[in-house]
Amino acid sequence: MADKRDYYEVLGVARGASADEVKKAFRKLAVQYHPDKNPGDKKSEDKFKEVNEAYETLSDDKKRKMYDQFGHAASNMGGGGQGPFGGFEGFGGAGGASMNDIFGDIFGDIFGGGGRGGRGRGGRRARTGADLETQVDITFEEAFKGAEKVITVNKHAECDTCHGSGAKPGTKPETCKTCQGRGEVTFQQGFFAVSRPCTQCHGTGQTIANPCGTCRGQGKVRKSSQLSVTVPAGIDTGQRLKLTDEGEAGEQGGPSGDLYIVINVLEHDFFRRDGAEVICDVPITFVQAALGSTLDVPTLDGKVEMKIPSGTQSHKIFRLKGKGLPHLGRGGRGDQLVRVMIEVPSKLNAEQADALRKFDELSQKDTKAHPLHNGFFERVRRIFE
């Protein structure tokens, strides 16, 4: 016993380390020294055995308590066997963490397996089908009111002939003779047993002697189907709708994936949007801006009257409360922002030109008529004095 290193030192943890800290340290070292990652390296293999032995003790509360009290001598107080305190017990450790669960994660790191869609100890595992994504274009008005859209989806669906079994009607899949229906085969890797998906049945645990003529044994066929989609009012470009179980068919009886519908709101000739706010530009004449006026402004609800006060400047923004788009997922609506743009006449007749000249002469005498204009030139004059 004297030549054995302290188990806490082997795993690199403190004596007061939690069970999670012990497990985390073990996994890291097990991956580092695993024989598959260090083929032919006797030193790494010995290190791996040492790490495994340390974890077998420190992962079990009862064994750890005895080890903390008696050290390595505690191994003589168990029931005999090849591991500390009475053996590995099927690599499980009575009352301790499951070595199968832990090494399942480790082999996922080493061989690229495991994770979502992996296989359990009993062989096959149902797998969820892949998710699908498609885009739907809607008009600005449909984004305002909401709409019902019919879309066409091409996907793999369960075969109607064999109902997903992959076998010819009247027959059924057979248990794989290579893996005995477990979906995986076990072989010796160094001193440790390693399980991998069966190459004969590709991990399904079954073989098909008489495949279905429709799906050729796949259990799935490519189908085109039409679906009705409810588009809620207020939705915007880039937002997604989810249709559960409308994706690809699952494997081995697993559920279908989901279908995600990405919304694209088409541009409008007049309106723009910023969230739930609707924005538009409305041209007005110089006279309307100077004297004030009442305008008929288009909104998503129809035309409404909007008052323009006298002396309105170009690019002035007016707010029409509650005339925007609905707030998605909650009540109420945004506002409509109306930006007025003073339009300068591109052509004038002689009478109009004379009238404007006379207006300009009168304006020169009234310094309050154009405060921005006069203020600008006053600042320029002071700069160059």
C-alpha positions in Angstrom: 0.0 0.0 0.0 2.9 2.3 0.6 3.7 2.8 -3.0 0.2 4.0 -3.8 -0.4 7.7 -4.2 -3.0 9.5 -2.3 -6.3 9.3 -4.2 -7.0 13.1 -3.8 -3.5 13.7 -5.2 -4.2 11.4 -8.1 -7.3 13.3 -9.1 -5.8 16.7 -8.2 -8.6 17.8 -5.8 -8.7 18.9 -2.2 -9.9 16.6 0.5 -13.0 18.7 1.0 -13.8 18.6 -2.8 -17.5 18.2 -3.6 -18.8 15.2 -5.6 -19.1 17.3 -8.7 -15.5 18.5 -8.4 -14.3 14.9 -8.1 -16.4 13.8 -11.1 -15.2 16.8 -13.2 -11.5 16.1 -12.3 -11.9 12.4 -13.1 -13.5 13.0 -16.5 -10.7 15.4 -17.5 -8.0 12.9 -16.6 -9.8 9.9 -18.0 -10.0 11.6 -21.4 -6.3 12.6 -21.2 -5.0 9.2 -20.3 -7.5 6.9 -22.1 -5.7 4.1 -24.0 -7.5 5.0 -27.3 -5.9 8.4 -27.2 -2.5 6.9 -26.2 -2.2 3.6 -28.1 0.8 1.5 -27.0 1.6 3.9 -24.2 2.0 1.7 -21.1 2.6 4.7 -18.9 -0.7 6.3 -19.9 -2.6 3.0 -19.4 -1.2 2.7 -15.9 -2.1 6.3 -15.2 -5.7 5.6 -16.5 -6.0 2.6 -14.1 -4.8 4.8 -11.2 -7.3 7.5 -12.0 -10.1 5.0 -12.3 -9.2 3.4 -9.0 -9.1 6.8 -7.2 -12.5 7.7 -8.6 -14.0 4.4 -7.7 -13.3 5.2 -4.0 -13.9 9.0 -3.9 -17.2 8.8 -5.8 -18.7 6.5 -3.2 -19.6 8.2 0.0 -19.1 5.1 2.1 -15.8 4.2 0.6 -14.6 7.8 0.7 -15.4 8.0 4.4 -13.4 4.8 5.1 -10.6 6.0 3.0 -10.5 9.4 4.8 -10.2 7.5 8.1 -7.9 4.6 7.3 -6.2 5.5 4.0 -5.3 2.7 1.6 -5.5 0.2 4.5 -9.3 0.5 4.2 -9.1 -1.7 1.1 -8.5 -4.7 3.4 -11.7 -4.0 5.2 -14.0 -4.6 2.2 -15.3 -7.9 0.9 -12.3 -8.7 -1.2 -12.3 -8.6 -5.0 -10.3 -6.8 -7.6 -11.1 -3.1 -6.8 -10.8 -1.0 -3.7 -13.1 -2.0 -0.8 -14.6 -5.0 -2.6 -14.2 -4.6 -6.3 -15.6 -2.4 -9.1 -19.1 -4.0 -8.9 -19.6 -3.8 -12.7 -17.8 -0.4 -12.9 -20.7 1.0 -11.0 -19.7 1.2 -7.4 -22.4 0.5 -4.8 -24.0 3.8 -3.9 -21.6 5.7 -6.2 -22.0 7.4 -9.6 -22.7 5.2 -12.6 -19.5 4.6 -14.5 -21.5 3.7 -17.6 -23.0 7.2 -17.6 -19.7 8.9 -17.0 -17.8 6.8 -19.6 -20.6 7.3 -22.1 -19.9 11.0 -21.9 -16.1 10.4 -22.1 -16.4 8.2 -25.2 -18.5 10.9 -26.8 -15.5 13.2 -26.4 -13.0 10.6 -27.7 -15.0 9.0 -30.6 -17.2 12.0 -31.5 -20.4 10.2 -30.4 -22.8 10.7 -27.5 -24.8 13.8 -26.9 -28.2 14.4 -28.4 -29.4 11.5 -30.5 -27.0 9.1 -28.8 -27.7 5.6 -27.6 -28.7 4.3 -24.2 -27.4 1.2 -22.5 -30.3 -0.9 -23.8 -29.5 -0.3 -27.5 -31.8 1.7 -29.7 -33.0 5.2 -28.9 -35.7 7.1 -30.7 -34.4 10.2 -32.4 -36.3 13.4 -33.1 -36.5 14.4 -36.7 -34.7 17.4 -38.0 -36.2 20.9 -37.8 -37.1 22.7 -41.0 -37.2 26.4 -41.9 -39.0 28.2 -44.7 -39.7 31.9 -45.5 -43.1 33.5 -46.1 -43.6 36.9 -47.7 -46.5 39.0 -46.4 -47.7 42.5 -47.4 -47.5 45.5 -45.1 -51.3 45.4 -44.8 -51.1 41.7 -43.7 -48.6 42.6 -41.1 -51.1 45.2 -39.8 -54.2 43.0 -39.9 -52.8 39.5 -39.6 -53.5 36.9 -42.2 -54.0 33.2 -43.0 -51.3 31.9 -45.4 -51.1 28.5 -47.1 -47.6 27.2 -47.6 -46.2 24.2 -49.3 -43.6 22.1 -47.5 -41.4 19.3 -48.9 -40.2 17.0 -46.3 -39.6 13.4 -45.3 -42.7 11.9 -43.7 -43.7 8.4 -42.5 -44.2 5.9 -45.3 -48.0 5.2 -45.6 -47.2 1.7 -47.0 -45.2 0.3 -44.1 -46.2 2.9 -41.5 -42.6 3.7 -40.8 -41.3 0.2 -40.2 -39.3 0.0 -43.5 -40.5 -3.6 -44.0 -42.7 -4.9 -46.8 -46.4 -5.2 -45.7 -46.9 -8.6 -44.2 -43.4 -8.8 -42.9 -41.5 -7.1 -40.1 -38.0 -6.1 -39.2 -35.8 -8.8 -37.7 -33.5 -8.6 -34.7 -30.0 -7.9 -35.8 -27.9 -11.0 -35.4 -24.7 -9.1 -34.9 -25.7 -7.0 -31.9 -28.7 -9.1 -30.8 -30.9 -6.1 -31.1 -28.9 -3.8 -28.8 -27.9 -1.5 -31.6 -24.3 -1.6 -30.4 -21.4 -4.0 -30.1 -18.8 -4.2 -27.4 -15.2 -5.1 -27.8 -12.1 -5.0 -25.7 -10.0 -1.8 -25.9 -6.9 -2.3 -23.9 -8.1 -3.4 -20.4 -11.5 -1.7 -20.9 -14.6 -2.7 -22.8 -15.8 -0.2 -25.3 -19.3 -0.1 -27.0 -19.9 1.4 -30.4 -22.9 1.5 -32.8 -23.4 -1.8 -34.7 -22.3 -1.4 -38.3 -24.6 -4.2 -39.5 -27.9 -2.4 -38.5 -26.4 1.1 -38.1 -27.4 1.2 -34.5 -31.1 0.4 -35.0 -31.0 -3.1 -33.5 -33.0 -4.4 -36.5 -32.4 -5.6 -40.0 -34.9 -5.7 -42.8 -34.9 -8.8 -45.0 -37.8 -7.7 -47.1 -37.7 -3.9 -47.5 -40.8 -1.9 -48.3 -41.0 -1.2 -52.1 -42.3 2.3 -51.5 -39.6 3.7 -49.2 -37.0 1.0 -49.9 -36.6 0.2 -46.2 -36.1 3.7 -45.0 -39.5 4.0 -43.3 -39.8 7.6 -44.8 -40.7 9.1 -48.1 -40.4 12.6 -49.6 -43.8 14.3 -49.5 -45.2 17.7 -50.4 -47.9 19.0 -48.2 -49.8 22.2 -47.7 -50.2 23.8 -44.3 -52.3 26.7 -43.1 -50.4 29.3 -41.1 -51.9 32.0 -38.9 -49.8 35.2 -39.1 -50.5 37.4 -36.1 -51.1 41.1 -36.5 -48.0 43.3 -35.8 -45.4 40.7 -36.8 -42.2 42.1 -38.3 -39.5 40.9 -40.8 -37.1 38.3 -39.3 -39.5 37.1 -36.6 -40.4 33.3 -36.7 -43.5 31.2 -36.2 -43.2 27.6 -35.0 -45.3 24.7 -36.1 -44.7 21.8 -33.8 -44.2 18.3 -35.3 -44.2 19.7 -38.9 -40.5 19.1 -39.5 -38.8 15.9 -40.7 -40.1 12.5 -39.5 -38.3 11.0 -36.5 -36.1 7.9 -36.4 -37.1 4.7 -34.7 -40.5 6.0 -33.8 -39.2 9.3 -32.5 -41.3 12.5 -32.8 -41.1 14.7 -35.9 -39.0 17.9 -35.8 -40.6 21.4 -35.9 -41.1 23.8 -38.8 -40.0 27.4 -38.4 -41.5 30.0 -40.6 -39.4 33.2 -41.1 -41.5 36.2 -41.9 -40.6 38.8 -44.5 -42.7 41.9 -44.7 -42.6 43.4 -48.2 -41.9 47.1 -48.7 -44.8 49.5 -49.0 -45.0 52.3 -51.5 -45.9 54.9 -48.9 -45.4 53.5 -45.4 -42.3 52.5 -43.5 -42.1 51.1 -40.0 -39.9 51.2 -36.9 -41.2 48.5 -34.6 -44.9 49.3 -34.1 -44.6 52.9 -35.4 -45.6 53.7 -39.0 -43.7 56.5 -40.8 -44.6 58.4 -43.9 -43.6 61.6 -45.7 -46.3 64.1 -46.9 -45.4 67.0 -49.3 -46.9 70.4 -48.6 -46.6 73.7 -50.5 -44.8 76.8 -49.3 -48.2 78.5 -48.9 -49.6 75.7 -46.7 -46.6 75.7 -44.5 -46.7 79.5 -44.2 -50.4 80.1 -43.7 -51.3 76.7 -42.1 -53.7 74.1 -43.6 -55.6 70.9 -43.1 -54.3 67.8 -44.8 -55.9 64.4 -45.6 -53.2 62.0 -44.5 -53.4 58.3 -45.5 -53.2 55.8 -42.5 -53.7 52.1 -42.3 -57.3 52.8 -41.2 -58.0 55.2 -44.1 -57.6 58.9 -44.5 -57.6 61.2 -41.5 -57.5 65.0 -41.2 -54.3 66.5 -39.8 -53.9 70.2 -39.0 -50.7 72.0 -40.2 -50.1 75.2 -38.1 -48.9 78.4 -39.8 -45.2 78.7 -39.9 -44.5 75.0 -40.1 -40.9 74.2 -41.2 -39.9 71.5 -43.6 -39.2 68.0 -42.0 -41.4 68.8 -39.1 -42.8 65.5 -37.7 -46.4 65.2 -36.5 -47.6 62.3 -34.4 -51.0 60.5 -35.0 -51.7 58.6 -31.8 -52.7 55.0 -32.1 -52.5 54.9 -35.9 -49.5 52.6 -36.1 -49.2 48.8 -36.1 -50.4 46.5 -33.3 -48.0 45.6 -30.6 -47.2 41.9 -31.1 -48.3 39.8 -28.2 -49.8 42.7 -26.2 -52.6 45.2 -26.6 -52.6 48.6 -28.1 -51.0 50.1 -31.2 -48.1 52.3 -32.0 -48.3 55.8 -33.5 -48.0 57.1 -37.0 -45.3 59.7 -37.6 -46.0 62.1 -40.4 -43.0 64.1 -41.7 -44.0 67.1 -43.8 -41.8 68.1 -46.7 -42.1 71.6 -48.2 -42.0 71.3 -51.9 -40.4 74.1 -53.9 -42.1 74.8 -57.3 -39.9 73.6 -60.2 -41.4 76.1 -62.6 -43.0 79.5 -62.2 -45.0 81.7 -64.7 -44.3 85.4 -64.9 -47.2 86.3 -62.6 -46.1 83.9 -59.9 -42.5 85.1 -60.2 -43.5 88.7 -59.8 -45.6 87.8 -56.7 -42.7 86.1 -55.1 -40.4 89.0 -55.8 -42.8 91.3 -54.1 -43.1 89.0 -51.2 -39.3 88.9 -50.9 -39.1 92.7 -50.9 -41.7 92.8 -48.1 -39.9 90.1 -46.1 -36.6 92.0 -46.2 -38.3 94.8 -44.2 -39.6 92.3 -41.6 -36.7 90.8 -39.7 -39.0 88.4 -37.8 -40.3 86.8 -41.0 -37.3 84.5 -41.5 -35.6 84.1 -38.1 -33.4 81.2 -39.1 -32.3 82.9 -42.3 -31.5 86.2 -40.6 -29.9 84.5 -37.7 -27.6 82.5 -39.9 -26.2 85.5 -41.8 -25.8 87.5 -38.6 -23.6 84.7 -37.2 -21.6 84.6 -40.5 -21.1 88.4 -40.4 -19.7 88.2 -36.8 -17.2 85.5 -37.8 -15.7 87.5 -40.5 -15.6 90.9 -38.7 
